[in-house]
Amino acid sequence: MKKNIQHFKLGLLSFCFVVLGACGGSSSNNGNEDGSGTNPDTGNNKILMFVAYNQVWWDEYKVLYESLIQSGYQVDVVSSDTGFATSYHLPANDDIEDIANSDPSSSYADFTALFAQQFGMSWEAAWNAPANIPIDFSILDVPNMDDYLAIVAAGGTGAQDYALDGSYSASEFSGGGNISSAANVQAASEKFAELVLEALAAGKPVLAQCHGAMLPAYVRQPGTLGQGFDSLGRSIMEG
């Protein structure tokens, strides 16, 4: 698997984050994210991060999350339910270090050096292994985008459940015990679309990773119900 380096601007701050690997396949969940990272007191300098309730690609979530935190942002992680979201990795027993070292043109040492260079803080080895992702609150409890500078959607195959396509099923962890109902998945999909439209209208960035990129693609242009390939409206990305 390849290590992809993407550069983007968020507000006035330029920084880079590294996405390791590519999301796909079946889920594997290991350990627990302890959420012990320190959030700086940044007032309204907040980012809203949406994750699927299950099958979040660990590398994409964790590297982006820590990059935002070390850039001085406060990150609210939301999903269709509360508690925690499950993550996975392929191969199942590998972690961020293994994936970084599998790239013939780079290495884990290169990745950690780049992270330290960009953010002035060392990457912690404890962040490498896939873990459960703490959910701050449900996306349904977010009234609007007023308190946020941007909205981002993490990658992983679970994100596909939240496409605004008129077909919704429960988000279930293959190991059992972590279930978000089909009704909540649909409500979260609709709420995500609402927040994306609000963000774009306010000139706020919308970012999505890998499988998560289908979520903004399925956000529909207001007033276009009955149009588009599925008659649910035209995508905001059309044209």
C-alpha positions in Angstrom: 0.0 0.0 0.0 1.2 3.5 -0.8 1.7 6.4 1.5 0.0 9.5 0.1 0.9 13.0 1.2 -1.8 15.6 0.6 -1.4 19.3 1.2 -4.3 21.6 1.9 -5.1 24.9 3.5 -7.6 25.1 6.4 -8.5 28.7 7.1 -5.3 30.8 7.1 -3.1 27.9 8.3 -1.2 25.8 5.8 -0.1 22.4 7.0 0.2 18.9 5.6 -1.1 15.6 6.9 -0.2 12.1 5.8 -2.8 9.4 4.8 -1.3 6.0 5.0 -2.7 3.1 3.0 -6.1 2.8 1.4 -9.4 2.0 3.0 -11.3 -1.2 2.1 -12.2 -4.7 2.9 -13.6 -6.1 6.1 -13.2 -4.7 9.6 -10.8 -5.5 12.4 -11.0 -3.7 15.7 -8.3 -3.6 18.3 -7.9 -1.9 21.6 -9.2 1.5 22.7 -8.3 5.1 21.9 -7.9 6.8 25.3 -8.5 10.3 24.0 -5.7 11.6 26.2 -4.4 14.2 23.7 -4.5 17.7 24.9 -7.0 20.1 23.1 -5.7 23.7 23.1 -8.0 26.4 24.4 -8.8 27.9 20.9 -12.2 29.4 21.6 -14.3 28.9 18.4 -11.4 27.5 16.5 -13.2 24.2 16.1 -13.4 21.5 13.4 -16.4 19.2 13.1 -15.2 15.6 12.2 -17.8 13.1 11.1 -16.9 9.4 11.4 -19.0 6.3 10.5 -20.2 4.4 13.6 -18.3 1.4 12.4 -15.5 0.5 10.0 -13.5 3.8 10.1 -10.1 3.4 8.4 -7.7 4.0 11.4 -4.8 5.6 9.6 -6.9 8.3 7.9 -8.8 9.2 11.0 -5.8 9.2 13.4 -3.3 11.1 11.3 -5.8 13.7 10.3 -7.1 14.1 13.9 -3.6 14.5 15.4 -2.6 16.9 12.7 -5.6 19.1 13.4 -5.0 19.0 17.2 -1.3 19.8 16.8 -2.2 22.7 14.4 -4.1 24.3 17.3 -7.7 23.3 16.4 -10.2 21.7 18.7 -11.9 18.7 17.0 -15.4 17.5 17.8 -15.8 13.9 16.7 -19.4 13.0 15.8 -21.3 10.1 14.4 -24.8 8.7 14.1 -24.7 7.5 17.8 -22.7 8.2 20.9 -20.1 6.2 22.8 -17.4 5.0 20.4 -16.9 4.2 16.7 -15.0 1.1 15.7 -11.9 1.3 13.4 -10.2 -1.3 11.3 -6.9 -1.9 9.4 -5.7 -4.1 6.5 -3.8 -6.3 7.0 -5.7 -6.7 10.2 -2.6 -7.2 12.4 -0.7 -4.3 10.9 -0.5 -0.8 12.2 0.6 2.7 11.0 4.3 1.8 11.4 3.9 -1.4 9.3 2.0 0.4 6.5 4.6 3.2 6.4 7.4 0.7 6.2 5.7 -1.2 3.4 6.2 1.7 1.0 9.4 1.0 -0.9 9.9 4.8 -1.5 9.5 5.8 2.1 9.4 4.6 5.7 7.9 5.1 9.2 11.0 7.1 10.1 10.2 9.5 7.1 6.6 9.8 8.3 7.5 10.6 11.9 10.1 13.1 10.8 7.6 14.8 8.5 5.1 15.0 11.3 7.6 16.5 13.7 8.7 19.0 11.1 5.2 20.1 10.3 3.8 20.2 13.9 6.8 20.6 16.2 5.7 17.5 18.1 6.8 13.9 17.9 4.4 11.3 16.6 3.6 8.9 19.5 4.0 5.1 18.9 0.9 4.5 21.0 -1.1 6.1 18.2 -0.1 3.4 15.7 -2.5 0.5 16.6 -6.1 0.6 15.5 -8.5 1.4 18.4 -12.0 2.5 19.2 -12.7 6.1 18.5 -14.4 8.2 21.2 -17.5 10.0 20.0 -18.0 13.4 21.6 -21.7 13.5 20.7 -24.2 12.6 17.9 -24.1 14.7 14.7 -27.9 15.0 15.3 -27.0 17.3 18.3 -25.1 19.8 16.2 -27.5 22.7 15.6 -25.5 24.3 12.8 -22.0 25.2 11.6 -21.9 28.5 13.5 -19.2 27.3 16.0 -17.1 25.4 13.4 -14.5 26.6 10.9 -14.8 23.4 8.7 -16.4 20.0 8.4 -14.4 16.8 7.6 -15.5 13.2 7.0 -13.0 10.4 7.8 -12.4 7.5 5.4 -13.2 3.8 5.8 -15.8 1.5 4.2 -18.3 2.4 6.9 -18.7 5.8 5.4 -20.7 4.3 2.5 -23.6 3.6 4.8 -24.1 7.4 5.1 -24.5 8.4 1.5 -27.7 10.4 0.9 -29.0 7.8 -1.6 -32.4 6.9 -0.2 -31.3 3.5 1.0 -30.2 3.1 4.6 -29.3 0.2 6.8 -28.0 -0.2 10.3 -24.3 0.3 10.9 -23.1 -2.8 12.7 -19.7 -3.9 13.9 -18.9 -7.4 12.6 -17.7 -8.4 16.1 -21.1 -7.4 17.5 -22.2 -5.0 20.1 -21.8 -1.6 18.3 -24.9 -0.8 16.4 -26.4 2.4 15.0 -30.0 1.9 13.8 -31.0 2.4 10.1 -33.1 5.3 11.3 -30.1 7.0 13.0 -27.9 6.4 9.9 -30.5 8.0 7.7 -30.9 11.0 10.1 -27.1 11.4 10.3 -26.8 11.3 6.5 -29.4 14.0 6.1 -27.9 16.1 8.9 -24.4 15.8 7.4 -25.8 17.0 4.1 -27.5 19.9 5.8 -24.2 20.9 7.5 -22.2 20.6 4.3 -24.6 23.0 2.5 -24.4 25.4 5.4 -20.6 25.3 5.4 -20.3 25.9 1.7 -22.8 28.8 1.8 -20.6 30.3 4.5 -17.4 29.7 2.6 -16.1 27.1 5.1 -14.0 24.2 3.9 -15.5 20.7 3.4 -12.9 17.9 3.4 -13.5 14.1 2.9 -11.1 11.2 2.7 -11.2 8.1 0.6 -14.6 6.3 1.0 -15.8 9.4 2.9 -15.6 11.4 -0.4 -18.9 9.9 -1.5 -20.7 11.7 1.3 -20.4 15.3 -0.1 -20.8 13.9 -3.6 -24.3 12.7 -2.5 -25.3 16.0 -1.0 -28.0 17.4 -3.2 -28.5 21.0 -4.5 -31.4 22.6 -2.8 -34.6 22.7 -4.9 -33.6 19.9 -7.2 -35.7 17.0 -5.8 -37.0 14.9 -8.7 -33.9 15.7 -10.7 -30.5 13.9 -11.0 -29.6 10.3 -11.9 -31.8 8.9 -9.1 -34.4 11.7 -8.9 -33.3 12.6 -5.4 -31.7 15.8 -6.6 -28.6 16.9 -8.4 -25.3 16.5 -6.6 -23.6 19.7 -5.3 -20.6 18.5 -7.4 -22.5 18.3 -10.6 -20.8 20.5 -13.3 
